Every structure is written in C-alpha cells, then in structure tokens.
Amino acid sequence: MGFFRRVIMKNLSISGFSEKPNIIIANYVILTFYGYFSIGLTLAVLPIFIHQQLGFNTVIAGAVISLQYVTTFIMRAYAGNIVDKKGPKPAVIASMICFLLTGVLLIAAFLTVDTPLLSLAILTVSRLMTGCAEGMVGASPVNWAMLRMGEQHTATAISYNGIANYSSMAIGAPLGVWMSSSLGNWSIGGLTILMGMVGLWSALRKPALKAEQDEPRKPFFKVLKSVSPYGTGLALAGIGFGTLSTFITLYYAYNKWDQAAICITAFSLLFVVGRLLFAGAIHKYGGTKVAIVSMIVESLGLLVLCMATDSDVAVFGAALAGLGFSLVFPALGVEAVSKVSTANKGAALGAYGLFIDISLGITGPLVGFVAKVFGMAYIFPFSMAMVIIGLFVCAVLNFEKEKKNNTLLTQ
C-alpha cells in the first residue's frame, strides 16, 4: 500500500513529478491499478453469488465469470491498433468509461437477486462490459510508459504493470468480500463507478503520445503469429492463476474452510514481491530461462494446494503459486515484443496479452467441467498439469534460442 500511496500522490500532483524513470513509469501504470482494482472487487464475490444466491451450478458460474475474457480477447486487437495509430490515451479513456458502466450494471444485477434469470442476464452483460474495459486498458499503460521513457524500459514497464494489476486484486478481493457482508453487494458496484471516474480523470490529465510511424506496420494476425510461441507458454501458465481466482471460493466451501479471499491476497502479494525482487533476472538470464524457473515454482504452489489439509497450507500454496507466476508474463513478453519492429509494439503487446485472455476465458468452463465430472478435489491437479506442459513449451523455446545464438557465434 505504501508504494501505491506514493505513486497516487505523485499522480495527483498538479506541479508535475520527478524525472526518475521508475516514478514516471509508475505514474502511467497506476491506470492499470484503477482498472484491475475494479475487477478484483468481484473476484471472490461473484462465484458465490451466482452459485449459492442465484442457485446456478459450477459450470454456469465459471462460464459467466469467464465471459469477461471473450470481449477482452476481441478488444485486445482493437486496442493494439488504436495504440499504434492514435496512441494509448484514447484506449485508456474508453476503458475507464466501460468500468464506470460496469459498476452501474453490477448494482442492477445485485438489486434483482429475487429474479435469478434476470440477475444472471445482467451479470452476463456486466462481465462482457468488464472484458471491454480490461481489453482496452490491458497493455495501453505499458505502451504509454514506453512511449514516454523509451523501449529500454520495456521490462520495467511490463513488470510495474503487473505489480499494479495484482496488488490491486490483492486489495480488491478481500475488500469486496468485506463490503459484500458489511455494506451489501450494491456497494461493490458503487465503488466500481467511483474507480472508473478516478481513472478517467487521471487519463484525461496525461499528455497524448504516439509512436513514430517510419517503419511499416504489419497486419495484426502476422504480429499474432510472431508472438504465439511465447503466448502459448503464457496461456498454459495462466490456467493455474485462472483456476485459483475463479474457483478458490468454491474450493474453500467444498473443504468447509473460511476466508477464501486471503488466498487471492496471498497470491497477489507474493506476485508483487516476485516482480519487485526478481524482475532484473530477465535481463540477466533471459526471458525463457526465467519463465522455466517461474513455472516450476508455480507448479509447486499448485501441488501444495492439491495436498492442503487446512486453509493455512492452502494460503501457503497460493502464495507460492503467485511468486512463481509473477515473472512469467514479463519474461515471455520481453521475448515476444523483441520479435517485432517499433511500429508494431502496441499490436505485439496486445496480441501477446490475448493469450492470457484465452487462458482465463477457457479456464472457467473447462475447470468447472473438471469439478462437475471428477470433483472439486481435482481442479488443482489439472491446472498443475497444464502449467507443467507450459514449462516444456518454454524449455523448447529456450533450446531453440540458445541454438540460434550458438550458430551466430560460430559464424
């Protein structure tokens, strides 16, 4: 909290801010914090609301939660093109307006709880709207920071963006649970509206920046093809996070444990710690090597969750998984973005981000199916297996990279 309090104070300063690169980058990625804080508020509330209060099964609950990533997937490409053509500012403004509208829809859904089908329908629209917001804000603050500071700060911008992302969820998830029980679900919608307004105000105050277009731009699907090997590894690693964020409350209820939101907080806090302490390893050892080690740690965390006999052990497993997952996105992202020219960086980050959206989008119904057919106890063994497959994908990518480097050295 102290770090982001300092960042917010800098962001609110009328007189400007320090020219230190880290502070400048943080001043842009704070926009990600505003957006993902709104997403975090509902993470531990909506699955229980849909399953227990509205009375729908785990497959429907998982599918509705994951609907967000359908529109996120669609909007990533659109946002990437906007960023490359017009700059990040229009994309971020559109995102914050969508978050504001999401809050309105959430209030409507919670107020119609006595009509389950109507409430579920409104929630479905709200998840699609949230996906639009996430798709537009996802890589836009990173691009904004890169345009301001230069491509040499790509790894820092991606890492800080992830810190903003997961620290916001670490705060938002337990806060959402507390607000739900103490103030009522409607208050979550109200705070979402407020965060959308703050984010919109912040984006409007920042200078519009746009990349120089000296180099030709590639069609989006060619850029997507370039980054897809790295995106595949990211998608498989993301299933572990998707399982935890979507099903941890139901998993806790299955085991008759309390305080499920603490798992999301533990995951997110260790995610932030990993980014702060070990982000420099990407430049030192290379993205693919860091991703391999990260996925090993994430797999061990999921293994602990599989074997947990009480909630304390589960929290430890979630924290370990968060530490492992923390560097996967920037490690593979740096490798992916290096494959395209400056004129295509926005599209590349958008295309790369699609893979985490695909991962989180399929996790809900897929893991919901595993839970329904095999039982809730099998959701973390399944997600661990997916992460291990992602580890082997990264091992192949690292082998090919070293083989290419060795060939260049011998020429």
TORTORPA-30953 format. One line per field, with one value per residue (C-alpha): residue number from 0; residue in three letters; y, z, x. Coordinates in Angstrom, 2 decimals, padded with zeros to 5 digits, always signed. Layout:
seq: c(NUM, ...) $
type: c(Ala, ...) $
y: c(Y, ...) $
z: c(Z, ...) $
x: c(X, ...) $
This chain:
seq: c(0, 1, 2, 3, 4, 5, 6, 7, 8, 9, 10, 11, 12, 13, 14, 15, 16, 17, 18, 19, 20, 21, 22, 23, 24, 25, 26, 27, 28, 29, 30, 31, 32, 33, 34, 35, 36, 37, 38, 39, 40, 41, 42, 43, 44, 45, 46, 47, 48, 49, 50, 51, 52, 53, 54, 55, 56, 57, 58, 59, 60, 61, 62, 63, 64, 65, 66, 67, 68, 69, 70, 71, 72, 73, 74, 75, 76, 77, 78, 79, 80, 81, 82, 83, 84, 85, 86, 87, 88, 89, 90, 91, 92, 93, 94, 95, 96, 97, 98, 99, 100, 101, 102, 103, 104, 105, 106, 107, 108, 109, 110, 111, 112, 113, 114, 115, 116, 117, 118, 119, 120, 121, 122, 123, 124, 125, 126, 127, 128, 129, 130, 131, 132, 133, 134, 135, 136, 137, 138, 139, 140, 141, 142, 143, 144, 145, 146, 147, 148, 149, 150, 151, 152, 153, 154, 155, 156, 157, 158, 159, 160, 161, 162, 163, 164, 165, 166, 167, 168, 169, 170, 171, 172, 173, 174, 175, 176, 177, 178, 179, 180, 181, 182, 183, 184, 185, 186, 187, 188, 189, 190, 191, 192, 193, 194, 195, 196, 197, 198, 199, 200, 201, 202, 203, 204, 205, 206, 207, 208, 209, 210, 211, 212, 213, 214, 215, 216, 217, 218, 219, 220, 221, 222, 223, 224, 225, 226, 227, 228, 229, 230, 231, 232, 233, 234, 235, 236, 237, 238, 239, 240, 241, 242, 243, 244, 245, 246, 247, 248, 249, 250, 251, 252, 253, 254, 255, 256, 257, 258, 259, 260, 261, 262, 263, 264, 265, 266, 267, 268, 269, 270, 271, 272, 273, 274, 275, 276, 277, 278, 279, 280, 281, 282, 283, 284, 285, 286, 287, 288, 289, 290, 291, 292, 293, 294, 295, 296, 297, 298, 299, 300, 301, 302, 303, 304, 305, 306, 307, 308, 309, 310, 311, 312, 313, 314, 315, 316, 317, 318, 319, 320, 321, 322, 323, 324, 325, 326, 327, 328, 329, 330, 331, 332, 333, 334, 335, 336, 337, 338, 339, 340, 341, 342, 343, 344, 345, 346, 347, 348, 349, 350, 351, 352, 353, 354, 355, 356, 357, 358, 359, 360, 361, 362, 363, 364, 365, 366, 367, 368, 369, 370, 371, 372, 373, 374, 375, 376, 377, 378, 379, 380, 381, 382, 383, 384, 385, 386, 387, 388, 389, 390, 391, 392, 393, 394, 395, 396, 397, 398, 399, 400, 401, 402, 403, 404, 405, 406, 407, 408, 409, 410) $
type: c(Met, Gly, Phe, Phe, Arg, Arg, Val, Ile, Met, Lys, Asn, Leu, Ser, Ile, Ser, Gly, Phe, Ser, Glu, Lys, Pro, Asn, Ile, Ile, Ile, Ala, Asn, Tyr, Val, Ile, Leu, Thr, Phe, Tyr, Gly, Tyr, Phe, Ser, Ile, Gly, Leu, Thr, Leu, Ala, Val, Leu, Pro, Ile, Phe, Ile, His, Gln, Gln, Leu, Gly, Phe, Asn, Thr, Val, Ile, Ala, Gly, Ala, Val, Ile, Ser, Leu, Gln, Tyr, Val, Thr, Thr, Phe, Ile, Met, Arg, Ala, Tyr, Ala, Gly, Asn, Ile, Val, Asp, Lys, Lys, Gly, Pro, Lys, Pro, Ala, Val, Ile, Ala, Ser, Met, Ile, Cys, Phe, Leu, Leu, Thr, Gly, Val, Leu, Leu, Ile, Ala, Ala, Phe, Leu, Thr, Val, Asp, Thr, Pro, Leu, Leu, Ser, Leu, Ala, Ile, Leu, Thr, Val, Ser, Arg, Leu, Met, Thr, Gly, Cys, Ala, Glu, Gly, Met, Val, Gly, Ala, Ser, Pro, Val, Asn, Trp, Ala, Met, Leu, Arg, Met, Gly, Glu, Gln, His, Thr, Ala, Thr, Ala, Ile, Ser, Tyr, Asn, Gly, Ile, Ala, Asn, Tyr, Ser, Ser, Met, Ala, Ile, Gly, Ala, Pro, Leu, Gly, Val, Trp, Met, Ser, Ser, Ser, Leu, Gly, Asn, Trp, Ser, Ile, Gly, Gly, Leu, Thr, Ile, Leu, Met, Gly, Met, Val, Gly, Leu, Trp, Ser, Ala, Leu, Arg, Lys, Pro, Ala, Leu, Lys, Ala, Glu, Gln, Asp, Glu, Pro, Arg, Lys, Pro, Phe, Phe, Lys, Val, Leu, Lys, Ser, Val, Ser, Pro, Tyr, Gly, Thr, Gly, Leu, Ala, Leu, Ala, Gly, Ile, Gly, Phe, Gly, Thr, Leu, Ser, Thr, Phe, Ile, Thr, Leu, Tyr, Tyr, Ala, Tyr, Asn, Lys, Trp, Asp, Gln, Ala, Ala, Ile, Cys, Ile, Thr, Ala, Phe, Ser, Leu, Leu, Phe, Val, Val, Gly, Arg, Leu, Leu, Phe, Ala, Gly, Ala, Ile, His, Lys, Tyr, Gly, Gly, Thr, Lys, Val, Ala, Ile, Val, Ser, Met, Ile, Val, Glu, Ser, Leu, Gly, Leu, Leu, Val, Leu, Cys, Met, Ala, Thr, Asp, Ser, Asp, Val, Ala, Val, Phe, Gly, Ala, Ala, Leu, Ala, Gly, Leu, Gly, Phe, Ser, Leu, Val, Phe, Pro, Ala, Leu, Gly, Val, Glu, Ala, Val, Ser, Lys, Val, Ser, Thr, Ala, Asn, Lys, Gly, Ala, Ala, Leu, Gly, Ala, Tyr, Gly, Leu, Phe, Ile, Asp, Ile, Ser, Leu, Gly, Ile, Thr, Gly, Pro, Leu, Val, Gly, Phe, Val, Ala, Lys, Val, Phe, Gly, Met, Ala, Tyr, Ile, Phe, Pro, Phe, Ser, Met, Ala, Met, Val, Ile, Ile, Gly, Leu, Phe, Val, Cys, Ala, Val, Leu, Asn, Phe, Glu, Lys, Glu, Lys, Lys, Asn, Asn, Thr, Leu, Leu, Thr, Gln) $
y: c(+000.00, +002.44, +002.17, +002.89, +005.66, +007.44, +006.79, +008.14, +011.27, +011.81, +011.22, +013.82, +016.42, +019.49, +020.68, +017.60, +014.69, +013.61, +012.65, +009.33, +006.60, +004.32, +007.09, +008.13, +004.53, +004.06, +007.24, +005.62, +002.08, +003.42, +003.44, -000.35, -000.30, +001.64, -000.80, -004.07, -002.92, -002.84, -006.37, -007.57, -006.33, -009.03, -011.92, -013.63, -012.40, -013.29, -017.09, -017.48, -015.05, -016.98, -020.46, -020.00, -016.96, -017.33, -021.14, -021.97, -024.81, -024.51, -024.78, -021.81, -019.86, -020.47, -019.67, -016.34, -015.27, -016.23, -014.36, -011.29, -012.73, -013.15, -009.40, -008.88, -011.14, -009.14, -005.74, -006.54, -006.43, -003.29, -001.60, -002.56, -000.90, +002.23, +002.46, +002.13, +004.58, +007.16, +006.44, +004.87, +007.76, +007.08, +003.39, +004.14, +006.72, +004.19, +001.60, +003.79, +004.65, +000.90, +000.30, +003.05, +001.37, -001.99, -000.56, +000.52, -002.98, -004.64, -002.60, -003.59, -007.28, -007.29, -005.50, -008.13, -011.13, -012.22, -012.83, -015.15, -015.33, -011.54, -011.04, -013.59, -011.90, -008.50, -010.05, -011.57, -008.13, -006.68, -009.34, -008.55, -004.85, -005.63, -007.52, -004.46, -002.37, -004.86, -005.30, -001.55, -000.91, -004.15, -003.11, +000.57, +001.98, -000.10, +001.40, +004.86, +004.39, +003.01, +005.98, +008.32, +006.56, +004.52, +000.82, +000.19, +000.33, -002.33, -004.95, -002.40, -001.13, -004.66, -005.61, -002.50, -003.00, -006.48, -005.09, -002.62, -005.41, -007.97, -005.60, -004.07, -007.52, -008.31, -005.28, -005.51, -009.17, -009.08, -005.57, -006.81, -009.64, -007.24, -004.76, -007.55, -008.79, -005.43, -002.95, -005.11, -006.17, -002.89, -001.08, -003.01, -001.54, +001.93, +001.69, +000.39, +003.51, +005.69, +003.97, +004.40, +008.13, +008.46, +006.55, +008.66, +011.89, +010.63, +009.60, +012.91, +014.81, +012.93, +014.04, +012.22, +010.36, +008.43, +006.31, +007.46, +005.55, +005.42, +001.63, -000.27, -001.78, -005.49, -006.88, -007.87, -011.58, -011.60, -009.98, -012.57, -015.36, -013.87, -013.81, -017.01, -019.39, -017.23, -016.60, -020.34, -020.74, -017.81, -019.27, -022.61, -020.92, -018.72, -021.69, -022.01, -018.42, -018.72, -021.78, -020.07, -016.75, -018.30, -021.35, -020.72, -019.61, -022.75, -024.88, -023.43, -024.02, -027.63, -028.12, -026.21, -023.60, -019.87, -016.72, -017.77, -014.20, -014.48, -016.95, -014.38, -011.79, -014.15, -014.99, -011.32, -010.12, -012.72, -011.92, -008.29, -009.35, -011.51, -008.61, -006.22, -008.53, -010.62, -008.59, -007.87, -011.59, -011.28, -009.14, -011.11, -014.65, -014.22, -014.43, -018.11, -019.28, -017.11, -018.41, -022.02, -021.43, -019.43, -022.25, -024.78, -022.63, -022.10, -025.86, -026.47, -023.95, -025.72, -029.04, -027.64, -026.52, -030.05, -031.58, -028.91, -030.29, -026.92, -023.31, -022.21, -024.69, -023.58, -019.96, -021.00, -022.85, -019.83, -017.57, -019.91, -020.08, -016.27, -016.00, -018.45, -016.84, -013.32, -013.25, -015.42, -012.54, -010.07, -012.81, -014.19, -010.73, -009.25, -012.14, -011.72, -007.94, -008.26, -010.13, -007.06, -003.53, -000.35, +000.41, -002.87, -002.81, -001.89, -004.65, -007.11, -006.41, -006.61, -009.89, -011.34, -010.33, -012.25, -015.49, -014.78, -013.79, -017.09, -018.91, -017.23, -017.44, -021.22, -021.87, -021.16, -023.64, -026.15, -026.35, -026.11, -029.23, -030.97, -030.07, -031.32, -034.61, -035.59, -033.50, -030.24, -032.03, -032.46, -028.82, -028.02, -031.27, -030.47, -026.88, -028.04, -030.43, -027.54, -025.41, -028.29, -028.55, -024.79, -025.39, -027.84, -025.31, -022.76, -025.35, -025.91, -022.14, -021.75, -024.61, -023.01, -019.60, -020.98, -023.00, -019.82, -017.85, -020.55, -020.59, -016.82, -017.08, -019.69, -017.71) $
z: c(+000.00, +000.81, -002.68, -004.41, -001.93, -003.01, -006.65, -006.26, -004.55, -007.45, -009.85, -008.14, -008.01, -010.06, -010.23, -012.07, -010.98, -010.62, -013.73, -012.19, -014.71, -012.11, -010.83, -014.34, -015.32, -012.10, -012.88, -016.07, -014.85, -011.93, -014.58, -014.59, -010.81, -011.11, -013.66, -012.07, -008.61, -010.01, -011.35, -008.03, -006.06, -007.56, -007.77, -004.53, -004.52, -007.89, -007.90, -004.54, -005.56, -008.77, -007.23, -003.79, -004.01, -007.58, -007.46, -010.66, -010.91, -011.03, -014.84, -015.28, -012.53, -014.14, -017.63, -016.57, -014.75, -017.79, -020.25, -019.39, -021.34, -024.54, -025.02, -023.60, -026.38, -029.02, -027.64, -027.31, -031.08, -031.40, -028.56, -030.08, -033.37, -031.59, -029.60, -032.70, -034.77, -032.26, -029.05, -025.73, -024.35, -026.33, -025.37, -021.66, -021.70, -023.35, -020.75, -017.78, -019.24, -019.57, -015.94, -014.91, -016.85, -015.33, -011.89, -012.94, -014.28, -011.11, -008.95, -011.23, -011.05, -007.26, -006.85, -008.97, -006.93, -006.39, -010.15, -010.74, -014.55, -014.89, -012.42, -014.27, -017.60, -016.27, -014.75, -018.16, -019.77, -016.94, -017.49, -021.20, -020.37, -017.90, -020.70, -022.94, -020.18, -019.48, -023.16, -023.67, -020.55, -020.58, -022.50, -023.03, -019.88, -020.68, -024.17, -022.74, -020.35, -023.15, -025.38, -022.53, -021.43, -024.42, -025.29, -023.00, -020.14, -021.61, -018.93, -016.14, -017.65, -018.03, -014.52, -012.91, -014.85, -013.35, -009.88, -010.39, -011.69, -008.93, -006.00, -006.96, -006.83, -003.55, -002.06, -004.04, -003.40, +000.42, +000.34, -001.96, +000.45, +003.40, +001.52, +000.45, +004.01, +005.79, +003.36, +000.80, -002.73, -004.20, -002.60, -004.85, -007.89, -006.33, -005.71, -009.26, -010.59, -008.41, -009.60, -013.21, -012.60, -010.90, -013.73, -016.36, -014.65, -014.36, -018.04, -019.26, -017.39, -019.05, -022.35, -025.54, -027.00, -030.26, -031.80, -034.92, -037.99, -040.00, -040.26, -041.97, -039.74, -040.08, -040.13, -036.63, -037.38, -038.63, -035.37, -033.53, -035.33, -034.31, -030.60, -030.46, -029.26, -026.20, -025.78, -025.68, -022.72, -021.00, -021.63, -020.07, -017.03, -016.73, -016.16, -012.67, -011.85, -013.57, -011.50, -008.27, -008.98, -010.29, -008.06, -004.80, -003.02, -004.14, -003.28, +000.24, +000.58, -000.58, +002.15, +004.73, +005.22, +005.79, +004.45, +000.80, -000.21, +001.79, -000.83, -003.59, -001.43, -000.69, -004.39, -005.36, -002.65, -003.49, -007.15, -006.37, -004.24, -007.13, -009.55, -007.18, -006.16, -009.24, -012.34, -013.03, -013.62, -017.02, -018.46, -016.64, -017.58, -020.45, -020.62, -021.43, -018.62, -016.09, -017.34, -016.85, -013.23, -012.63, -013.87, -011.69, -008.64, -009.76, -010.21, -006.69, -005.34, -007.11, -005.77, -002.22, -002.92, -004.13, -000.93, +001.53, +004.61, +006.06, +004.96, +006.24, +003.96, +001.09, +001.64, +001.52, -001.76, -003.25, -002.20, -003.78, -006.98, -007.06, -006.63, -009.48, -011.85, -011.17, -013.79, -016.49, -018.25, -018.40, -019.06, -022.11, -023.00, -023.44, -025.77, -027.72, -028.19, -029.38, -032.45, -033.97, -035.06, -033.13, -035.28, -034.15, -030.42, -029.43, -031.59, -030.25, -026.62, -027.45, -029.34, -026.56, -023.99, -025.95, -024.75, -021.09, -022.04, -023.88, -020.89, -018.36, -020.73, -021.12, -017.50, -016.10, -018.16, -018.51, -014.83, -013.98, -016.11, -014.28, -010.94, -012.02, -013.57, -011.34, -008.21, -006.77, -005.44, -009.00, -010.13, -008.89, -010.11, -013.54, -013.56, -012.33, -015.29, -017.66, -016.13, -016.47, -020.17, -020.42, -018.75, -021.50, -024.16, -022.62, -022.45, -026.23, -026.86, -024.73, -026.56, -029.94, -028.72, -027.46, -030.63, -032.70, -030.51, -030.78, -034.57, -034.71, -032.54, -034.78, -037.98) $
x: c(+000.00, +002.83, +004.29, +000.99, +000.14, +003.32, +002.51, -001.04, +000.27, +002.62, -000.24, -002.41, +000.34, -000.51, +003.08, +004.37, +006.56, +010.15, +012.10, +013.14, +012.22, +010.62, +008.35, +007.35, +006.54, +004.56, +002.63, +001.31, +000.71, -001.35, -004.09, -003.89, -004.30, -007.57, -008.97, -007.92, -008.95, -012.49, -012.04, -010.62, -013.61, -015.85, -013.33, -014.33, -017.95, -019.47, -018.79, -020.57, -023.32, -024.07, -023.78, -025.32, -027.61, -028.85, -028.72, -026.80, -024.23, -020.43, -020.26, -022.60, -020.82, -017.44, -018.76, -020.30, -017.13, -015.03, -017.28, -015.26, -012.34, -014.37, -014.68, -011.19, -009.92, -011.78, -010.78, -007.06, -006.59, -008.69, -006.80, -003.43, -004.38, -005.62, -002.39, -000.19, -002.27, -003.55, -001.64, -002.69, -004.75, -007.99, -007.87, -007.46, -010.28, -012.62, -011.59, -012.45, -015.85, -016.52, -015.54, -017.95, -020.78, -019.84, -020.50, -023.98, -024.73, -023.43, -025.79, -028.68, -027.71, -027.44, -030.77, -032.59, -031.41, -035.02, -035.30, -032.32, -032.51, -032.74, -029.90, -027.76, -028.52, -027.46, -024.33, -023.55, -023.69, -021.61, -018.92, -018.84, -018.52, -015.72, -013.97, -014.18, -012.65, -009.87, -009.07, -008.67, -006.58, -004.52, -001.38, -002.18, -000.50, +002.62, +002.75, +002.17, +005.11, +007.31, +006.49, +007.38, +010.59, +011.83, +011.97, +014.94, +012.45, +010.13, +010.81, +010.35, +007.09, +005.69, +006.81, +005.34, +002.13, +001.83, +002.51, -000.32, -002.53, -002.10, -001.63, -004.96, -006.56, -004.79, -006.52, -009.75, -010.65, -010.82, -012.27, -015.04, -015.85, -015.95, -018.14, -020.49, -021.02, -020.95, -022.48, -024.26, -023.33, -024.60, -021.63, -019.23, -020.97, -020.79, -017.04, -016.53, -018.25, -016.02, -012.82, -013.90, -014.35, -010.94, -009.24, -010.98, -009.91, -006.33, -006.14, -007.55, -004.80, -001.93, -000.30, -001.30, +001.71, +002.01, +004.76, +006.58, +005.40, +008.67, +008.52, +005.68, +003.01, +002.25, -001.30, -002.38, -002.55, +001.05, +002.09, -000.01, +001.84, +005.20, +004.36, +002.28, +005.05, +005.61, +001.90, +001.26, +003.59, +001.88, -001.59, -000.72, +000.84, -002.23, -004.54, -003.09, -003.98, -007.37, -008.28, -007.33, -009.05, -012.29, -012.72, -010.89, -014.07, -015.91, -012.86, -012.84, -016.59, -016.06, -013.43, -015.53, -012.80, -013.25, -011.54, -011.06, -010.21, -006.97, -005.74, -006.22, -004.47, -001.56, -001.22, -001.28, +001.10, +003.75, +003.20, +004.12, +007.11, +008.37, +008.13, +009.91, +012.74, +013.46, +012.47, +016.16, +016.72, +015.01, +017.81, +020.48, +019.45, +016.99, +013.21, +012.80, +015.10, +013.30, +009.94, +011.08, +012.10, +008.92, +006.68, +008.50, +007.72, +004.11, +003.67, +004.97, +002.47, -000.40, +000.88, +000.69, -002.91, -003.70, -002.38, -003.57, -005.29, -006.26, -006.68, -003.24, -001.48, -003.73, -002.70, +000.96, +000.32, -001.44, +001.44, +003.99, +001.94, +001.79, +005.56, +006.05, +003.56, +004.86, +007.62, +006.03, +004.26, +007.21, +009.79, +008.00, +006.66, +010.14, +010.99, +007.74, +008.00, +011.61, +010.32, +008.59, +009.56, +008.84, +005.78, +004.21, +004.98, +001.42, -000.05, +002.56, +001.70, -001.99, -001.52, +000.62, -001.99, -004.62, -003.11, -003.72, -007.27, -007.74, -006.30, -008.57, -011.53, -011.37, -010.38, -013.85, -015.90, -013.03, -012.17, -015.88, -016.35, -013.48, -015.09, -018.51, -017.35, -014.41, -014.98, -013.65, -010.55, -009.24, -009.19, -005.67, -004.04, -005.50, -004.22, -000.80, -000.58, -001.31, +001.44, +003.92, +003.08, +003.76, +007.12, +008.07, +006.98, +009.36, +012.14, +011.79, +011.82, +014.95, +016.66, +015.90, +017.09, +020.41, +020.86, +020.37, +022.78, +025.43, +025.03, +025.55, +028.67, +030.28, +029.67) $
